[in-house]
Amino acid sequence: MKRVRDRKELYSLLTSIGNSDVSFYSKYGPWTNPQIKVFWLEVDEKVLPHVVDLSGMELIDRNLYEIKYRNDLFWIDTRNSRIWEIFTLSTTEATNAMIKRNFTNNLGVDRTWFTQRFMTGIEKRTGFVNRGFGIKYRDIFSPRNDRTDFSAKFWIGKNNVQDDLLERIKERFSISSTRFGKSEHGRPGQLYELFYNGHMTISASDDMEETFFLISTIGDHYSGSLRDLEKRNMERPTFVEVTFSSKIDREGFDSISQTGRGEMKLWLQQYGMENDLSRYSGVDLHTGDFVQIDMADKFSYISTEQKGCMNIAPRFGTLSSRYLSTMSTLYHDGVEIFA
């Protein structure tokens, strides 16, 4: 595939795909009707030069980098210094492998973690119509040969059974993605799928300007929530409360946190019990910050260092709802956050 030389060419390339402009896209490679994907990364600003050097990113325009990994190209937009955007035409599997190898294996880089409330909030904030959702269950606590995996996607058509179906499904599963879009006056319209672990697939878009605005809105809303929470933590250190819609698997949490394994990135030891609260202290492996977690059956309290990274809050809430409970909601001083 021919390499893009700057931001203008990248946007023109992505727009040609959204508009199915075969003649323009063919300047860069054979037309295969590719899907555009965008991934968001949370980067601790104290380690920015370190990340750029280790990742092998090549600067092609102001705040725009390129990485070639295996046979795929990835474009990294760093205009928002806290939340980076990665654009690609590659598969999700290949992109996740690239992100792990080049970014999240480094101290200070994490995925963005979208709670169910965050994903549905984006729909409402931007005025899109919900078109469906995905659920995925992964049993990460059982022996490997006994694991039970289940996933499904539901596309909502004209017969709206969504409300009743959602309520029943939320009792047993956490929602791993939301599908939303709009169609106007017979035009092809827009269709997106936003996933819990910080990425989005653009299934269709007849207005790429609006798509780029949506992408920046998601990143800005997430980084704004992080910065606001960290500012409040600096002024008056306190905890984030996470509530769960069903009883949490506390033994499962122990199996993750005591070994420091997996996406949770927490290495903790239980040091006490107080009534029904299990009390843990340890390290956030994302940054090396000291953290403390108090956990009950249906709620938990998280606190970190005064200058600590607060990406632990959406990460803990999102992954807890997927692997330990069902839906989670985050609060700070009684006000819902990351929603």
N, C-alpha and C positions, 0 to 999 in steps of 0.2 A: 504494500500500500504506500502511495506517495505521502511524504511527511508534510504536515501543515507547518507554516513558517511563523505564524503569529496568531494573536487572538481573533483578528478579523477572519482569517482563513478557517480557524476552528469553528467559529460561529456559523460561517457560511456552509461549511461541511455538514454540521449538525442540522442546520435549517434545510439543506437539500434532502436530508433523510426524512425529516418531519413532513416535508412537502412532496415527498416521492419524486424529486427532480432527478431522474435517472441520468440525464445528459451531464449535469453538473457533477454528481457523485462519481460518475465514470472517469472523471479526471484523476481520481484518487485510487480507484480500484474497480473490479467488476461488481456490478450491481447484484447484491444478494439480499436486499430488503432487510438490512440489519436493524437491531433494536438498540436505541441509545439507553445507556445506564449511567446513573450518577451515584457516587458513594461519598459520604461525608466522614471526615476524620477529625477527631478532637486532638489538638496539639498543644501541649504545655509551652507557652511562649518563652519560657526560660531555656528551652532546649532546641529552639528553631534552627540555629546554624548547625547543630549536631545532627539533626534529622536530615537536613538538606544534604549534608556531606555523605552520610552513611547510606542514604537511599539511592544514590546514583541519579538523582533528578538532573535534567539538563535544561537550563533556562532558554526559552525560545521567544519570550516577550516579557514585558513588565508583569511580575507576579504570576507568570504562567510557565509551567515546566512540562517536560515530556519524559516519560519512562518507556523504554522498550523492554518487555519481559517475555522471554521465549519469542513467539512470533506476533505478539499483540502490542498495540500502542495504548498508552494511558496519558491523559492530559490532566495536570494538577493545577488548579486555580487557587492561589494563596492570598487573594485580595483580603479576605477575612482571615486575619492572622491566627485566629483561634480555631476556626472551623474551615478546613480545607475541602474543596470540591474536586472529586476525581471523575472525569468524563471518560467513557470507553464504549467501544462497540463489541467488546469481548464478552465471553460468557461470565455469568456470576461466579461459577466455580473457579475459573482462571483468575478472575479479579480478586477473589478472596485469597487465593494462593499468593498473588503478587503483593497484596496489602500486608499479609502476615509476614512474608519474607522481607519486604523493603521498609515496612513502617511499624506495625504493632509489635514486632519483636524488639523494638528499641524502647528504652525508658522514656516516658513522657508522651507517647502516642497511644491513642485508644480509638476504638470505634465510637460513633455516636449511638446512643441507645434510646429508641423511641418507645415510650410507654403507649399503651392503647389510648389513653386520654390525649397524649400528644398527637398521635396520628389522626384521630377523629377531630381534634381541635384544628389541625391544619385544613381539613376539609371545610369546616365551618368558617374559618377565618378567610379563606380564599373564595368561598361561594360555590364550590364544586358540589356535585350531587354524588352521594354514595352509590357505588355500582357493585359492591360485593366485598368479600373479605376472605382471608385465608387463615386456617388454623393448622398448627403442627404440634404434635406431642412427641417428646423424646424422653425416654426413661434413661437417665444418665447414672442411676444409682445401682441398677441391677447388674449381675454379671453379663458380660458382653453377649454371650450366646443365648441369654434369656430376655434380651431387651425387646420391648414392645414399642414399635414406631407407628405413628398414624398421622396422616396429613390429608387435608382436603381444601378445596377452594370453592367458593360459592359466588356466582355472578348473579346479581339482582337485575331482573328484567322489568317488564311493565307491571307484572303482578307482584305488588310489593308485600312480600311475606317477611320482610327483613326484621321488623321490630320484634315480633313474636319469636322468630328463629334465633335472633341474636340473644335474647334474654335466656333462652334455654341453653344455648351453646356456652354462654359465659359462665354458667354454673359449673361446667366441667373442663373447659379449655380456655387458654389465653389466646387472644387473636394475634397472629404473627404478621399479618399485613392487612392493609385496607386498599380497596380499589375504588377510584373515584374519577370523575370527569364531567364532560358536558358536550352536548351536541346542539348546534343552533342552525335553524333555517336550512336544513338539509345538508349542511356541510359535514365532512367526516368527523369533526370535533376533536376532543382531547380525551385521552384515557391514560391513567397512571396507576401504578401499584407501588405503594410505600411500605417498606419492610421494617420490622422492629430493630434490626441491627444496622440501621443507618444507610440504607440505599433505596433507590427508586428506579423502576423500569418505566420508560416512556413507550407505551404500546402504540399510541397515536397522538399526533399533534398537528393541527392545521394552523397554529399560531405560536411559533417558536419564541416570539418575544414574550408572550405570556408564560411560556414554559420556563424561560430563563429567569423571569421574575419569581415564579413559584419556587425554583431551586434556591435562589438567593433568600427568599422569604423563610424557607425552612431552616437554612443555615443561620440566618440572622436571629430568628426566634430562639433557636437552641443556644447560640452563643450569648444572646442577651439574657436568657434565663440563668446560664452558668455565671456570667459576670455579676449579675445582680445578687445571686446567692452568695458568691464569694465576697462581694463587697459587704454584705450584711454579716457574714461570718467574721470578717476582719473587724468590723465595728463592735460587734457583740457576739462572741462565739456561742453557738447554740447547736441544736441537733435538727436533723431532718426526720420527720415521722413518716413511715411507710405503713399504710394499712392494706390488709389483704382481704379479698372477698370470700376466701375460704381458708380453713385451717392450714397453716404452713407445715411443710415437712421438715421438722427441726433436725431429725437424724440425717436427712439428706444434706442439709446445710452443713452439718458437721463434717460429712464425708468430703465436701468440696473445700471448705475453709481450712481444715486441719492440714491438708496437703498442699494448699496453694495452687491448685490445678484449675484449668479450664478458663472460660471467658470471664468468670466472676473476678479474677485477679485479686483475690483476698487471701492472705495467709494469716490465720487467726488461731488463737487458743482461748478456750473458755477458762475464765479465772474465778467465776463465782455464780451463785444463784441468789435471787432476791424475789421472794414470792414465786410468781410464775415466769420471771424474767431470767433468761440465760444471758450472762454477760461475757463479752468477748473483747479482746484487744489484740492488735497486731499491725500488719503492714498492708497498705494498698500497693500492690506490685506494679501498678501503672506508673506511679511517681516515687514510691518509697516513703510516702507520708504515713505517719502513725494514725491509726483509726481505731475507733471503739464502736461496737454494735451491741445493743441490748435487744433481745428478741423474745417475744411472747408468741402465742399461737396465732394471733390475727393482727399483730402490729409489730413494728420494730423501730428503734431509734438509731440513727447514724450520726456520728460526729467525727471530725477530722481536725488536723492542726489548723491554727488560726490562718495561716497562709496556704493551707492545703488546697489541692484541686478538688472541686466539688462534682466532677464527672462521676464520682463514686455513687452519687445519689440516683441518677437515672439508670446507671448500669445495674446497681443492686435492685432497684425497683423493677426494671424490665426483665432481668434474668430470673429474679425470684418468682415473678408471676408466671414465667414459662416453665420453670423446672421445679418449683417448690410449692406453688399455690395456684391461683388463677389470676384475676385482675388485681393490680396494685394501684394505689393512689398516693402521691407524694405531697407532703405539707411542710411549710416552714412558718413557725409562729402562727399556726392555724390557717394559713393561706395556701391554697393549692398551687403547686408549681409544676413546671414541665407539662402543661396541659394546653 
